[in-house]
Amino acid sequence: MIVQARSADPLAKHRHELYKTSLSLTEGLRIYDCLQAYRPPCSDEVLHGKAVSEICRMVRGYRDTLERHGIEATVLSMMQAHGCWSGVWQTSKRDAILALQAYLGWLSDSLSVEHIAIWQQERTPYPSKGPLVPDLPLLLFPEEFTPEGACNPNNFVGAASMWHDALLRDKATGSWRDASGAFAQHLEVQHVLMKLRSAGVEPSNFLVNLGAADGTCGWGSLYDPGNCLLLNKQMNMSGIVFEG
């Protein structure tokens, strides 16, 4: 949702830090929920306590940053029920969802209706017409949640070519996405196969997907390249899928 809104926001450049902080807060809440799902005795009590303490420190900091960027305090107050403030982990997932719905309400302000319609038609966070505002700064996975330097924009070779207007110059690579549906400097699986075919390498057209969920081809966290290949008639794929 954050990536979608940014692509259709006429004030995207002005709101860059707001989008960046929102993405970090969303990921922080997700990590907290994951930590509590595998709380002791599933994990070491001391290490778990340190991890939760660090994540909550970061999450509270993001909330303060959002408030400084103009998000209303009354909206952000819904987060007080979350475990990082209340200490009650049992309802944290529900409270995190409610908090996200509340504070992300600002994303609907002044968005392009045309871009929203294209998302619904194409089912991609990156409309084929490209971002409403050109030359947007890179919005990558939060560096603070990755190994040092892994998501530093300076480490992406040719990072400027990651944006949609550049990618459209090559129709075979018109939607570079990784497993989360986010832009990546690497080709998506389908486009790798297309490139190989164009170079005279004929794949087997058979795949095995270990962890196919319900077999659908979605985007974002639901994006599954194996399912997408099987459901794309143009790829002419067959295979075996598993889900436990």
N, C-alpha and C positions, 0 to 999 in steps of 0.2 A: 504494500500500500504506500509506503514512504517513497519507494522508487517510482511508482506510477504517478503519484501526485507531483513529484519533482519534475517529471517529464512534461507535465501539462500545466505547470505553474509559471505564469508570466513574471513572477517575482523570485524565481528560483535562485538567481545569482545573489540577490539581496538576502535570501533566507538560507544561504548555504550552511552556515554554522548551526542553524536551527534544525535543518535536515540531518546534519552530521550527528548532532547530539541526540536527536530522536532515534536514529538508527542504533546508536550506542546504548541508549536506555532500553530499547526494545530487546536487544541482544542480552543485556545485563539481566533483565527480568526472566528471559528464557533460561539463561544459565543458572539463575537462582532456583527456578522450578526444577531443573534437572538435578541440581545438587540435593534438593530436598526429596526428590524421588528415590535417590540412592543414599539416603542418610544412614547413619549407624543403626543397626549392626552391619549394614551392607558395606560400609566404608569405615576407615579409621576415625574415631571420634575426634581426636585432636586435629588431624588434617582437615576433616570436614568442617570443624568449627572455624579454623583459620580461613578456609576457602569462602565460607558463607560470610564471614566478617569482612573479607576483602571485597567481595562482590557487592555487598550492601553499602560499603563505603563509596564505591564507584557509582552505584545506582542513586544514592542520595545526592551525590555531587551532580549527576546529570539532571536530576530534578531541579536543583538550585540553578543550574545553568539555563534550563528552559524558562524558569521564572524571570531570570535576568533578561532573556530574549523576548519577554512580553507575554508569555503564556499566563493566563489568569490564575492567580493563586487558588481561587475557589474550585477551578477545574483540577488543579494538581492536588488539592486536598484529598481527593478520592484515594490517592496513593497511601494515605496514612494507615489504611486497613491492611496494606501489604505487609508481609512478614519482615521486610527490611526496616519497618517502623514499629509494627505491632509486636514482632517476635512470635507471632502465631503462624506457623508454616502451613497448617492444614488447609487454610483458605487462600493461600498465596496465589495459586494459579487462577482461581476465580477473580480475586481482587486485582491481579495483574491485568487480566482481560478487561475488566471494568475500567481500570485506570487508563489503559491504552485507548480504549474507545473514547474516553473523555478527552484526554489531552491531544489525541490525533484529530479531533474535530476541526482544528484550524486548517487541516489539509484541504478541506472542501471549499475553502474561500477562494473565489476567483479562478477556479480551474477551468481549463478549456473543455467544453462539452464535446467538441469534435474529437479530442484525444480520448476522452472517456468512451465514446462510442466505438472508436477503433480498438481499444483494449478489449471491449466486450466481443467484438467481431473476430479479432485475431488471437485472443487469449494469450497475450504476451505483455510483459511489463514495459516493453519497448516498442511503441507503435512504429509501423513502417515509415510513416511520414517524419519520424525523428522527433527530438525534443522541441518544445515550443520555443525555448530560448537557446540559441546556438552557443557553443564554446563554454558549456557548463564545466565547473571544476570537477575533478574526479570524486566520486562518492564510492569508496571501497569499504570492505568489511572493516569494522573498528580495529585499529592496530593494537589497542590495549588488550584485546582478547586473543591475540595470535602470537606465535613465536617471534622474537625480536626481528623486526625488519621485513617480516613475511608479506605484510600488506602496506608497506611504504610505497607511495606512488612513484618515488624516485627509482625504485627497484624494478619497475615495469618497463621493459624495453619497448620503445615506440608506444608509450602509453597514450599519446595523442590519437593514435589510430584506433583506440578502443571505442570511440564514440560512433554513434549510429550513422551520421552523415558520411563518415569515412568508410564504414563497413558496407554501405549500400553500393559502393563503387564496384564491389565484387558480389554478384548476386548469389554465388555459391556460399558466401560467408555472411549472409545478411542478418544473422541473429546469433552472434557468439554468446553462448550462455554456459555457465558451469552447472553443477548438480543442484545448485540452489536457485537457478534462474537468473543469477546476476551476470553482468558482463565479465568476461575473462579474456586474457590474452591468448588463450588456447582455443582451438576450434572445437565446436560441439561435435559429438560422435557422428551424427548423421552427415555433417559436412565433411568430416574426415573420409567417410566412405564414398561420398560423392567425388571428392578430390582423387581418391584412389581409382575409382572407375574411370574418371576422365583421363587418368594417366595410363590406362590400360590394365590395371590390376583388378581382377574380378573376385569379389569376396564370396564366401560360401552362402550368404543370405540365410544363415542359421545362427540363432543366438540362444544362450541360456541365461536367464535372469534370476538371480538369487536374491529374493526380496522384492517382489513385484507389487506388494500391497494389494490393491483391488484391481490392478491391471489397467488403470486409466493413465492417460498421458496428460499431465497437468503442467503448471509452471510454478515458479517459486519453490517452496519447500516440497511441493507435490510433483516436481519435474522428475521423470524417470526416463532416461534415454532409451532403455530397453523396451519399455512399453510403447514409447513414441515411435520407435522403429517398426514394431509389429503392427501398429495401427495405421501407419502411413502406407497406403496402397502403392504409392510410387516406388517405395523402397523394396517391395516384393519380398518381405522377410517372413520367415517362419521360425519357430523355436519352442522351447520349454520354459515355463515360468514357475517359480516356487514362492510360496509365502508361508511362514510358520506362525 
